[in-house]
Amino acid sequence: MSIQAQIEDKLKTLSPTWLTVENESHRHNVPANSETHFKVTLVSERFEGMMPVKRHQQLYALLADELAGPVHALALHPYTPNEWQARGGQRPDSPNCRGGSSA
């Protein structure tokens, strides 16, 4: 199973109304077909009344194995359904890679 699929499976336990897991590794200075850099957008009613840092902590706890191993970077965008609607269903774009050690 791919790392992306593992992440998706674990995050589905939060009963999301919207979930995207984007492999952004190709935008970084890594070998082809890497699974090291991901962006997660997750909308769930479970985030109601939860401060953003607590949402991130919950996601980090669910993905502890991936973060301890193959995943180098994880951009998290967790929203409640009302927050997601207020944003027009849009999450922030990722910045361009600065090249790591090759910059």
Long-range contacts (C-beta under 8 A, 24 or more apart in sequence): 2-35, 3-35, 3-38, 3-66, 3-70, 3-71, 4-35, 4-38, 6-66, 7-38, 7-40, 7-63, 7-66, 7-71, 10-62, 10-63, 10-66, 11-40, 11-42, 11-59, 11-62, 11-63, 13-62, 14-42, 14-44, 14-46, 14-58, 14-62, 15-44, 15-45, 15-46, 16-42, 16-43, 16-44, 17-43, 17-44, 17-45, 17-81, 17-84, 18-42, 18-43, 18-84, 18-89, 19-43, 20-91, 24-73, 24-75, 24-94, 27-94, 27-96, 27-97, 28-73, 28-97, 28-100, 29-97, 29-99, 29-100, 29-101, 29-102, 30-72, 35-70, 35-71, 36-70, 36-71, 36-72, 36-73, 37-71, 37-72, 37-73, 37-74, 38-71, 38-73, 38-74, 38-75, 39-74, 39-75, 39-77, 39-91, 39-94, 40-74, 40-75, 40-76, 40-77, 40-78, 41-77, 41-79, 41-91, 42-76, 42-77, 42-78, 42-79, 43-78, 43-79, 43-80, 43-81, 43-83, 43-84, 44-78, 44-80, 44-81, 45-80, 45-81, 47-78, 47-79, 47-80, 48-80, 52-78
